[in-house]
Amino acid sequence: MNKTINSNMKYYLAPMMGYTDCYLRNLAEKLYGDSIQTFSEMIVDKAIIHNEINIIQKHFLKNNKSAIQIAGSDPQEITQAINIINKIELIQHVNFNLGCPSSRVQENMLGLALTQNQDLVKKCLEKIMEFKGDISVKCRLGLGLEEDKNYIFSYLNLFSNLGIKEVFVHCRNGVLNLDTKKNRTIPKINYNLFLECKKNFPKLKLIPNGEIDNKETFDLLIENDVSDFMIGRQFAKDLTFLEKLSIYKIKDKQISIGKFFNEIKDYKFLNLNLIKKSLFTILTNIPNAKNVRNNISKFQDIDSLEEYFVDSKIWN
């Protein structure tokens, strides 16, 4: 048996602006069931405070299972946002972003930029801890191009002292003067430092993120007792890639897709093009993929699109 197959492995769909909308998240949940946890796109606390109803309805379905990822740098505003979220029953998990390097996020001292001020991070996290459900943090291994154990060790100590148990670690540094795309390529992946963190902080649940898209990487991490993986871009390209690597077996795609359509039909902000975008992620390398995509692009209503997926033999 392939040593990467393990029924206890857990997968996390990383929050990504422009990708992890409610369609892709719901589709992933239908395909992977309890083996996956999904995260919303990053939502700034101010948006929750000033536009609560539309923000929540836009990002979450009525049967939501996704965590909400929020960003903020003003402890008072974070308190306001958490007070609102605490009243929304369909949200049971808050993730706080300390890793996004985008220029817009930097301008507002959010994400990675916020980590320049650990005292302020501490005050913000103290307010995040007022959430009544599950709490996690997403961060980077370092700030700048050079490896800096003090940075990540200091933050892991902070998280631990505050009672935060689950930390998603992007296994590369973040650099503030690089754009988001370059931050995915210029700072190098450093699984060794991540594994050192895991060894030094055994009471924390540390979950790696970053270029976990091939069997060799999975095997390396599994050999070091890692069984939880946060995956972003590769899921957005090919939601079924774990099956192609013989890591996970998706039981019945057509039934899963049928459930997907049933749950999105009542969505107030239904967008056919975004639905198609999410469905394209499960068509990579299937027979006759080009023709299937062309057929899908022609549909003008959700009922016809659903009928095509439920009745056709795309995967047979």
C-alpha positions in Angstrom: 0.0 0.0 0.0 1.2 3.5 -0.8 2.6 4.9 2.4 0.9 8.2 1.9 -2.6 6.7 2.3 -3.8 7.4 5.8 -7.5 7.6 6.8 -6.5 9.9 9.7 -5.0 12.6 7.4 -6.8 16.0 7.4 -6.8 18.6 4.7 -7.4 22.3 4.9 -8.4 24.5 1.9 -6.3 27.6 2.4 -8.0 31.0 2.3 -7.3 32.7 -1.0 -8.8 35.9 -2.3 -10.6 35.4 -5.5 -10.6 31.6 -5.1 -12.1 30.3 -1.9 -15.6 31.6 -2.4 -18.6 29.7 -1.1 -18.8 27.6 -4.3 -15.3 26.2 -4.2 -15.5 25.6 -0.5 -18.8 23.8 -0.7 -17.6 21.7 -3.6 -14.5 20.7 -1.6 -16.7 19.8 1.4 -18.9 17.6 -0.7 -16.0 15.7 -2.3 -13.9 15.3 0.9 -16.5 15.2 3.6 -15.1 15.3 7.1 -11.6 15.0 5.8 -11.4 18.7 4.9 -11.9 22.0 6.6 -12.4 25.1 4.4 -11.7 28.7 5.1 -13.3 31.9 3.7 -11.5 34.5 1.8 -9.9 37.0 4.2 -12.5 39.4 5.5 -11.4 42.7 7.2 -13.0 43.4 10.6 -14.3 46.8 9.4 -16.3 45.0 6.7 -18.0 42.9 9.3 -18.7 45.9 11.5 -20.1 48.2 8.9 -21.8 45.7 6.5 -22.5 42.6 8.6 -25.6 41.2 6.8 -24.3 41.5 3.2 -20.8 40.3 4.2 -22.0 37.2 6.0 -24.7 36.4 3.3 -22.2 36.9 0.5 -19.4 34.6 2.0 -21.4 31.9 3.7 -24.2 29.5 2.7 -27.0 28.6 5.1 -25.4 25.2 5.9 -21.9 26.7 6.3 -19.1 24.5 7.6 -16.2 26.9 6.7 -14.1 28.9 9.1 -14.1 32.6 8.7 -10.6 34.2 8.3 -10.5 37.8 9.5 -7.8 40.5 9.6 -7.5 43.6 11.7 -5.1 45.7 13.6 -7.3 47.7 16.0 -8.2 45.8 19.1 -11.4 47.7 19.6 -12.6 47.0 16.1 -11.6 43.3 16.5 -13.8 43.2 19.6 -16.7 44.7 17.7 -16.3 42.1 14.9 -16.0 39.2 17.3 -19.1 40.3 19.2 -21.0 40.2 15.9 -19.5 36.8 14.9 -20.4 35.4 18.2 -24.1 35.9 17.4 -23.9 34.1 14.1 -24.5 30.4 14.7 -23.3 29.2 11.3 -19.7 30.4 12.1 -17.9 28.1 14.5 -14.3 28.8 13.8 -12.3 32.1 13.5 -8.9 32.2 11.9 -6.8 35.3 12.3 -4.5 36.3 9.4 -0.9 37.2 10.3 0.7 36.3 7.0 -0.9 38.1 4.0 1.8 40.2 2.3 -0.3 42.1 -0.2 0.3 45.8 -0.6 -3.3 46.7 0.2 -3.2 44.7 3.4 0.2 46.3 4.3 -1.2 49.8 3.9 -3.7 49.0 6.7 -1.1 47.4 8.9 -2.8 44.0 8.6 -1.6 40.5 8.0 2.2 40.1 7.7 2.7 43.9 8.3 1.1 43.6 11.7 3.7 41.2 12.9 6.3 44.0 12.9 4.6 45.0 16.2 4.3 42.0 18.5 2.7 44.0 21.3 -0.1 45.0 19.0 -0.4 41.4 17.7 -0.8 40.3 21.3 -3.6 42.9 22.0 -5.4 41.9 18.8 -5.2 38.2 19.7 -6.5 38.8 23.2 -9.6 40.1 21.5 -9.8 37.2 19.1 -9.8 34.9 22.1 -13.2 36.4 23.0 -14.7 34.2 20.3 -16.8 31.4 21.7 -15.9 28.7 19.1 -12.6 27.4 17.7 -9.7 29.8 17.2 -6.6 29.5 15.0 -3.9 31.7 13.5 -2.3 31.7 10.1 1.3 33.0 9.9 4.6 32.9 8.1 7.9 31.4 9.2 9.6 34.7 9.1 9.7 38.3 8.0 12.2 39.2 5.4 14.4 37.0 3.2 16.7 35.5 5.9 15.8 32.6 8.1 14.9 33.9 11.5 14.1 31.3 14.2 13.6 34.0 16.8 10.7 35.4 14.8 8.7 32.2 14.5 9.7 30.9 17.9 8.7 34.1 19.6 5.3 34.1 17.9 4.7 30.4 18.6 5.4 31.2 22.3 3.0 34.0 22.2 0.2 31.9 20.6 0.8 29.1 23.2 0.7 31.6 26.1 -2.6 33.0 24.9 -4.1 29.5 24.7 -4.2 29.3 20.9 -3.7 25.6 20.0 -3.9 25.5 16.2 -1.5 27.4 14.0 -1.3 27.2 10.2 2.3 28.0 9.1 3.1 29.0 5.6 6.5 27.3 5.3 8.3 30.3 3.8 9.1 33.8 4.9 7.1 36.9 3.8 8.7 40.0 2.4 6.9 43.3 2.7 8.5 45.0 -0.4 7.5 42.1 -2.7 4.1 41.7 -4.3 1.9 38.7 -3.5 3.0 36.7 -6.5 6.7 37.1 -5.8 6.1 36.2 -2.2 5.1 32.8 -3.4 8.4 32.2 -5.3 11.3 34.3 -4.0 11.3 33.4 -0.3 12.2 29.7 -0.3 10.1 26.9 1.2 11.7 25.8 4.5 10.1 22.6 5.7 13.1 21.9 7.9 12.4 25.0 10.0 8.7 24.1 10.2 9.7 20.6 11.5 12.0 22.2 14.0 9.1 24.3 15.2 6.9 21.2 15.5 9.6 19.5 17.6 10.1 22.5 19.9 6.3 23.2 20.4 4.8 19.7 20.7 1.7 21.1 22.5 0.7 23.2 19.5 -1.0 21.8 16.5 1.2 23.1 13.7 -0.2 22.6 10.2 2.1 23.3 7.2 1.1 25.3 4.1 3.0 26.0 0.9 3.8 23.9 -2.2 2.3 20.8 -0.7 1.4 19.5 -4.2 3.5 16.4 -4.9 4.0 12.9 -3.4 7.6 13.6 -2.4 6.5 16.5 -0.2 3.7 14.5 1.4 6.1 11.7 2.1 8.7 14.0 3.7 6.1 15.5 6.0 4.4 12.2 6.8 7.8 10.6 7.7 8.1 13.4 10.3 4.7 12.7 11.9 2.7 15.3 10.0 -0.9 14.3 9.2 -2.6 17.6 8.6 -2.0 19.7 5.5 -3.2 23.1 4.4 -3.3 23.4 0.6 -4.1 26.4 -1.5 -3.1 26.9 -5.1 -3.0 23.3 -6.0 -6.6 22.7 -4.8 -7.6 25.8 -6.8 -6.0 24.3 -9.9 -7.1 20.7 -9.4 -9.5 19.9 -6.5 -9.1 16.2 -7.1 -5.2 16.1 -7.2 -5.0 14.1 -4.0 -6.8 11.2 -5.7 -4.3 11.4 -8.6 -1.5 11.1 -6.1 -3.3 8.0 -4.6 -3.5 9.9 -1.3 -7.3 10.1 -1.0 -10.1 8.2 -2.8 -13.2 10.3 -3.6 -16.1 7.9 -3.4 -18.7 9.2 -5.9 -18.2 12.4 -7.7 -21.6 12.6 -9.3 -23.5 12.1 -6.0 -21.2 14.7 -4.4 -21.8 17.2 -7.2 -25.6 16.6 -7.0 -25.4 17.6 -3.3 -23.3 20.6 -4.2 -26.0 21.9 -6.6 -28.8 21.2 -4.1 -27.1 23.4 -1.5 -26.2 26.4 -3.7 -29.5 26.9 -5.5 -31.0 29.1 -2.7 -27.9 31.3 -2.5 -28.9 34.9 -2.6 -25.9 36.0 -4.7 -25.9 33.1 -7.2 -23.3 33.6 -9.9 -23.2 31.1 -12.7 -19.7 32.0 -13.9 -18.3 31.5 -10.4 -20.1 28.2 -10.2 -18.5 27.1 -13.5 -15.1 28.3 -12.2 -15.3 26.0 -9.2 -16.4 23.1 -11.3 -13.5 23.5 -13.7 -11.2 22.6 -10.8 -12.5 19.0 -10.9 -12.0 18.5 -14.7 -8.2 18.5 -14.8 -6.8 15.6 -16.9 -10.2 13.9 -17.4 -10.9 12.3 -20.8 -12.1 14.8 -23.4 -11.6 17.7 -20.9 -11.5 20.4 -23.6 -14.9 19.5 -25.0 -16.4 19.1 -21.5 -15.2 22.7 -20.6 -16.6 24.0 -23.9 -20.0 22.4 -23.2 -20.1 23.8 -19.7 -19.2 27.3 -20.9 -22.4 27.4 -23.1 -24.9 26.8 -20.3 -26.9 29.9 -19.3 -28.8 28.6 -16.3 -28.0 26.5 -13.2 -30.6 23.9 -13.9 -29.1 23.0 -17.3 -25.6 23.0 -15.8 -26.7 20.7 -13.0 -28.4 18.3 -15.4 -25.2 18.1 -17.5 -23.1 17.1 -14.5 -25.6 14.7 -12.8 -26.7 12.9 -16.0 -23.4 12.8 -18.0 -20.7 10.1 -17.6 -17.8 12.6 -17.3 -15.7 10.3 -15.1 -16.7 6.9 -16.6 
